[in-house]
Amino acid sequence: MESGERVLKTINFEYPDRPPISHAILPAARIKYGEALEEILINVHEDFGWEYLPDMLSDDFPALYKEGLNYDDFGTLWNGSVKGLCGIPVEWPLEDWNSYGDYKWPDFDTGPPQSRLYSGHMEGVDDKYYSRGAWITFFEVMQQLRGMENLFMDLASKSREVYMLRDDLLDFNLRWIDKWLQYDYDGLHFADDWGAQKSLLISPEMWREVFKPAYRKMFETVSSAGVDVHFHSDGYIIDIIPDLIDIGVRVLNCQSSVIGMKVLQKNFSGKVCFRTDLDRQNIMPFGTPEDVKSHIMDVFDHLGTKKGGVIACGEIGPDTPLDNIKAMYDAFMSYRF
């Protein structure tokens, strides 16, 4: 079975031959392990055209993945301590609302906004791959423009300005989405980390009032073009998973180890395709290879169905031992629905 067919059958619950594999290897891990990691990957059949993505080991990192202090195209200043790991914002262009009238949004004609990781268009690649592009954020961009503490205060007070920022950013993202839809993609990837360890960062009611309409507009734009919506969010987000499915998310990448595999199985298995997020807080960095393999089988058995519904993925950071990386991919390739 070709990779593109395998992915589509998985998303549509149409009996793929095995779970498709999607790499999620942080640049810092590739820098640390070099050829030893590449030797593992040689034997892995990845189903999303990984080899055609931009070279994330070059010096042309987005600002948030560079060392030191670097501005992104939105005007946010990032402080990175390790090359290839996400830094933290330390200066925000809209920290003072008085500067909003003079703010200039990034220019699409100069290339993708560099605060975002993105997949490049796979020129010349045939249809054997499922082509997934973009890494479009919304809530996180609002934080990076305004500052996290300021933004939460704005939301709590329902300030006029925060709704203005939301609407302007939505317009910006819709223009950005239109750029992506000019290419022949099968799926576009959205992301915002909405969860803490035990709850959402804001109330579900506020999320539905302020943010759900914006996501709905973006997702409907993508879905109406015949393109799948992929969505990533870390943390405990179970309260909004029904909403995400309702507004068009076809593939959900959430932390099953935080939310709980049994509750995800009971409520959502068979209703949405899961791109798995393995336990990167405990098992992947600190477990044994056998722990890793057992964990993967448990995740797949809970989130998937006999018809499919699971994309095999685990984030690899520089704290993940090589033996565990190899065990992860061995388990990915051996699993059958």
N, C-alpha and C positions, 0 to 999 in steps of 0.2 A: 504494500500500500504506500503510495506517495505521501510525503509529509503534508501537503496541503489538504489532501483528502482526509488524512488521519485527524487533523485538527478540526476540520469542519464536522466530521462524524462525531467527534468528541463533544463539541459545543452543542450539537443538535441531538445528542443522545441517539445515535444511529449505529451503534455497535462498531467502534473502531477496533483494529487488531490489538492495539496496546495504547496506554496513555502517551500522548505526544510530550516531548521533552522541551522545556523552555529554560535556557540559561538565565541566571540572575547573579552574575559574578561581579562583585565590586572591583573597580580598577585597582584598589589597594591590594586585593588578593592576587591579582595577576602580576602586579609589580613585585610582591613579596615572593611568590612561588615560581614565577617565570617558566622555564622549560619543564620543570617537574609537573606543573599544572597542565601545561599543553600536552604532555605525554598521556595524562588521564583523558583529556578531551578528545584526543585522536580517536579513541575507541567509542566515543559517544555520538549517536546520531541525533542531532538537535533539529527540531522540526520548524523553526521560525527563521531560518536563514541567518543565523548568528554570524557566520563568516563574512556576510555582506554588510555588517553594520560599521559605522565609523570607528576608526582605531582609537579606543579610549586609553591607549598607553602613550599616545603622542603628547606633546606639550600643549595641545589645543584643548585643554579641559575647560568645561564650563567653570565659571568663577567659584561656584560653591564647592568644587572638587580640587581646587588649587591650594597650594600651601601659601601661608601668609595672608595679607590683606588684598582683596581684589573686589572691584565693583562689577556687578552684572549689568545687563542692558537695561534693567528697570531702575538702576541707580542705587541698589542695595549694596552695602559693603559687607563682604563675607570675611571671616577669619578662619582659615583652615590650618590645623595643626599637623595633619598627615596628608600627603599627596594621595589622591584617590579615595579619600573618605570625606563625606559631607561635613563642611564646616558649619559655623553658626553666624547668623546675621548680627552685626554690631552697630550698624548705622542704617537708618531707614529714611527714604526720601520724603515720606509723608508723615514723619513724626509730629510735625506741626501742621495742622489743617490749613494754616494761613498760606502755605506754599502750594496748595492744591491747584489753584488757578493757573500756576505757571508750570505745572507738571507736564512733561512730554512723554507719551507712551513710546515704546520701542518701535523702530521702523522695520516693517516686514521685508522691505527691499534689501536690507543689509544682512539678512540671514535670520536663523532661528534665535529667539531670545535666549541668552546664554545663562539664565538662571535655571534652565531646565535640561535634564538629560533627554535626548531624543534619538529616535531611529531614523537614519537617513533613508531616502527612497532607494530601493534596490534596483538600480538601473541594469537592464539586461538580464535580470533573473527571470526564469520561466515560471510557470504556474505550479511547479512541484512544491513550492513553499507557500504557507499561509503568511501573507505580508502584514505585519502589525507595526504601526508607526505611532509617533508622538509620545509625549509624557506631559499631559496638560493638567496643570493644577489651578485651583481657584482660591479656596480658603487659605492655602499656604502662601499664595502670592499676596493676598490681603495682609497676612501677618508680616510678610517681608517688606511690604510697602509702608505699613503703618507702625509695626512693632507689635509683638504678641500681647503684651500687657495693655497697651493702648487699645488694641482691637477688641479685647475682651471687655474693657470698660465701655467702649463705643457700643458694643452689642447689648450690654446690660442696660445702658441708658437710652438705647434706641435713638442714637443721635442721627440727625438728618444727614450728616456727612457720610456715615457708614453705609447708608442705603445708596447714596450717590456713588460711592466707591464701588459697591457691589454692581450697580447697573453699568457703570463705565467699564469695569473689568469684564463683565459679561459681553458687552459689545466688542471689546478687544479680543476676547477668546473666540467669539463667533467669527470674527474676521480671520483669526488664526486657524480655526477649524476649516474655514473655506479654503485656505491655502493647502491644507492637508488633503482635502477632498478632491483637489485637482489631480492627485495621483491615484493610482489603481490599488488602493489598500483594501485588505479584507477586514481589518480591525483597527481602531484607534484607542490609545491607552490614556485613561484619565487617572489622577491620583490626588488624594488629600488624606493626611493622617488625622482621623476624627476621634480616635479613642485614646483614653488613658488606660491604665492597667485594669481598672474595674468599672469604668463608666465612660460615657461620651464626654467630650470636653465642654459641651454646652448641652442644655436640655434637649430632648427629642422634639419638643414642641417648638423651641426656637429654631432648631435645625429645619424643621418643616416650613416654618413661616418665612425664614430669611434665605435659606440656601436651596431648598428643594426646587423652587421654581426656576432658579438659575440652572441647576443641573438638568432639570427636565428640558429646558430649551436647548442646551448644548447636546444632550443625548438624542433628542428627537431630530435635531439637524443631522446627526451622524446616522442614526437608524434609517431615516427617510432616504438616505443616499445608498441604502443597502449595505452599510458597513457595521460591523459588530462593535458594541461598546464594551471595553474592558475597564475595570475600576479596581484600584488598589487603595487600601486603607489599613494602617496599623491600629492596634489597640482593640478595646472592647466596644464593638460597634453593632451588637446584635439588635439594638433598638431601631436602627435605620436600615437594616438589610431588606426588610419587606419593601421599604420605600425605594431603595435602589433597584430592586427587581421590577417594581411597579413602573418606574420611569425609563426602563430600557436596558439595564445592565445585563449583558449576556455572560460575561466572565468576571468572577469576583475573586480577588486576591486579598484574603483577610487572614489574620492570625488565629488559626484554629486552636493553637495551644493556649491562647489567652481567653478566647471566647468559650471554648469547650467543644470537643468533637461530637459528643453525644447530642448536645442541643442543636448543633448545626445539622447533624444527620436527621434528627427528628423533624426539624422545621423547614429545611431547605434542600436536602439531598434530592436530586431529580428536578429541582425548580430552577437552578442556575448552575452553570459550569464553574467549578472551582479551579483556579490556578493555585496550587498548594503553596503555603508558607510554612516551612518546617520550623520546629522549635529552635530558633537561633539564640534564645536566651539561656538555654541549658543544654539540650541534647547535642546539637550540632557542634558547639565549641568544646563541651566538657564530657560528652558521652563517649562510649566505645563504638567502633564500627558496627558491632552487633546491635548496640542500642539504636544506632541510626537506622539500620535496616528494619528492625522491629517497629520503630516509630513510623517509618514510611508506610509499611504495610497497614498499620493501624489508621493512619490518616486516609489512605486511599480507600480502605474498606468502609470507613465512616462517611466520607464525603462523596464517593462515587457510587455508581449503580452498575448493574450488568450491561447497561446500554452505553456507558461512558460517563462523561461529566466531570472528569478530572484531568487537568494538565499538570504534568510532573514538573515541579519547580521548587527550588530551595535556594535562598540567598546565601552566597558564599562570601564571607568577609575574611580579613587577614587573621582572625582568631579561630578559624575553622581548620583543624588539622588535615593534612593531605590524606591520611588514611580514611578520615570521615567523608571527605569529598569523594574519594573513590568508592566507598561503600554506598554513598547516596546514589551515584550514577549506576552502580551495579544493580541496586534495588529498582531504580527507575526502569532499566532496560529489561528486567526479568518479570515485572508485574504484568499480570493479565486480568482483565475485568471478569 
